[in-house]
């Protein structure tokens, strides 16, 4: 099948439309973070992006579609910047460290508004939208569960239900956006390393914990 390359005004128009849609997602993420999805209107989003409400509907069919788009955008970022970068690390302990570090830095540093919407507004999704987002979240949960199982098989961590460890870790990291401020006393890299120490300190077998202190990766940024 021959692929026809798009050039000229048509290509430029498509690019402008995609850029505008991204701007709408980003503005809506700010609005939903500040006021909550249920308390926000499409008029609020239109005002935030300096468009008319009719202009918004030219790009987005409904408020529910807008929320799904933001959450999909947030999951794209998460998978690209965290999961895709760590899932092929062969050493399960280093994989877990890299996962904690990458996830925490995403929450505190990169695309915080979209990530916050993913964390806060999942309950507002319904039907197929909710199913599709939950399917993507389950991929991460399965990845963490398997990492903890592998660590147990290698006797690197204590015997603990992997599901408990997974959701304890997710709760610890995902709550960070409630209290962390970028201009505060702590750097996000310091928080990431503290989380690694705290979490692994409760999981590692005593012999492995001693080895961890000598890990060349275990150092301040």
Secondary structure, DSSP 8 states (H G I E B T S, - for coil): -------HHHHHHHHHHHHHHHHHHHHHHHHHHHH-TTT--HHHHHHHTT--HHHHHHH-S-HHHHHHHHHHHHHHHHIIIIIHHHTT-SSHHHHHHHHHHHHHHHHHTSSHHHHHHHHHSGGG--HHHHHHHHHHHHHHHHHHHHHHHHHHHTT-B----HHHHHHHHHHHHHTGGGT--TTSSS-HHHHHHHHHHHHHHHHB-HHHHHHHHT-TT-S--
